[in-house]
C-alpha cells in the first residue's frame, strides 16, 4: 500500500501544473521543507568553505554568483543545454565538474517544464514550479548512470530540491541546499 502511494505521489508530482499556488507545499517532503527553511544558512556556510578551494575554481564560482538575476516571466527554457555541477563545502571545499548534456521539455500541456540531465554519472529528473518573479522551485530525483529516476518523494537519497535562478536568456542555475551526498550546496549551472 505504501509503495502504491509513493508511486501515485510521483505521478502526481510530474503531472501537476507548475504553479506555486500551494501545489509545492502539498508535494514537498518534510525533509525538503527543512532544507528550504535553512537555505540561506546552508548556502552561506557552503560558500564560506568553498573559498578554501582552488583559486581558479573560486574565481569561476564568484563570477557565476555575481551575475545579476533576471525575470523568469518571459522564460522559455525548453531545448538542449550544457550543464555542469559545482559542489561547494562538505567533503571538499569546491569541485567544479565538466560540462554535460541536459534537456528541458514542456510537460505537454504548456503549464510547466521538466528537466532531465542526460549525460554524466549523476543525473537528475524533475519539474519546476513558479516561485515569484526571479526564482523557481525545482523538485526532482537523483539517479546514477542509466538507473531510472525514482519519483520525487521516494526518499532522502534520491529526492532533490532547489531554487532556480536565471541570469540571461542563455544562462541559469539551480542551487540545491544540503544534498544527501558529498557537499553542502550543489549548483547545477546551465548555458547554451
N, C-alpha and C positions, 0 to 999 in steps of 0.2 A: 504494500500500500504506500509506504513512504517513497519507494522508488518511482511509483506512478505519479505521485505528487511532484517530485523533483522534475521528472520529465515534463509534466504539464506546465510547471513553472518556467522551465527553459523554453518551451514552445511559446508560451505567452510572452516571455521576455523578448523573443526575436520577432513577434508579430504585432507588438503594440506601436502606436504612433509615437514619434519622437518628440514628445512634449513634456515639459517639466510642470505639468498641472496636477501633480500628485502621483503620477504613474511611477516615477522613480522612487518615491517614498514607499510605494507598495511593493516594489521589486527588490530594492536594495536589502542586502542581508544585514543583520545587526552588526556583524564584524566590519563590514564595509562602511556602514554608517559611522562607526568609531574612527575608521581610517580618515574619512572626510572631516569628522569633527576635530581631529588632530592634524589636519593637513598643513596648516601654516607652521606649527611647531616642528613637525617631521621634516618638512621642506627645508626650514632654516638649519636644523641640525645636519641634514644630509649635505647641504651646500657648504656649510662650515667645514665639514670633514673633507669635502671634495677639493678644497683649497690646498690640501697637502698632496694632491696628485701631481702627475706630470705637468710641467709648466705649459707645454704646447696644448695639452688637452684642457687645462684650466682656462686658457685663453679662448679656446673654441666654445666651451660651456658659457663663459662670461658673455661672449659675443651673441650667442643664441638667446640668452636670458635678457640681454639689454635691448633686443629688438622691441619696438612698440607693438602693442596689441591692437588689432583691428576688429571690426564687427564681423560676426557670423551671419548677419541678416541677409547679406547678398551672396552667401557662400554657395558654391557648387563643388563639393569635394569629390564627386564621382570621377572615377577613372583610375589610372595606374599612377603609383607614387614610388619614389625611392624612400626607404625608411631605415633608420638606424637607432639602436638602443644605446642610451647613455645611463650608466649605473653610478649613482653618487652615494657615498657613505656606505657603511657596513663592512663587509669583508675587505674591500679595497677602497681607498679614498675616492678614486674616479677611474672609470673604464669607459672608453668610447669605442664601440664596435664599428665595423664597416657597414656599407650600405647594402640593403636587401630590397626585395620587392613587396609592396603592399598594394592592395586594391580596395577602393571604396565604391560600393554599389548602392543604388537606390533600392529600397526594400520592395519595390514593385507597385506600391500604391501612392508613391510620392510623398509619404509622410515622414520618411527618415532615411538615414544612411547606415549601412553595415560596413564594418572594417574587417579585412582579413589580411594578415601578414602571411604571405605565401611562400617565402623562402627563408632560409636560416634555420637553426636548430630550435630556437624558441619562437613560437608562433602565438598569435592572438586572433580571436574572432569575437566580434560583439557589435553593439549598436550604440548610437549617440542619442542623447536627449537634450533638448534646449535647456539652458540654464542662464538666461539673461543675454544681453547684447554681445558680450565679449568672452563668453565661456560656455562650453557644452560639457555634459557629463557622459562618460563612457562606461558602460557595463559590459564586460567581456569575460573571456575564458582563455587561460594559458594552456597551450599544448606543446608537446615536444616532437620535433621532426614531423613525421607524417601521421602521428596519432591523431585521431579525430578529436576536435574540440568538444568538451562537455558543455552542456547548457550552463549559463550563468546561474549560480545558486547551488552548484554541485559540491561546494566545499572550499575551504580556505586555500588549499594547494593549487586550485585552478582558477578561482574567482579573481577577477581583476576589476578595479575601479579607478577612475582617473578623471582629471579635469583636462579638457582640450582647449587650447588657446591658438588663435590664428594670428600670424604675423604679416601675411600678404596673400595675394591670390595663389602664390605657388609655395608658401611655407606655413607650416603649422606644427603643433606638437601636442602630445598627451603626457601629463605628469601623473605618475602612479605612486601615491604615498604608501610607504610601508609594504612593499611587495613581499610575498611569502618567502622568496629566495634571495639570498646574497646581499642586497643593498637596502638602503633606507628610502631611496627615491629612484625610480626608473623614469626616464624620459624617452618617449618614442618620438623622434624627430622626422618630419616629412618634407620632401621637396620634389619639385618637377620642373 
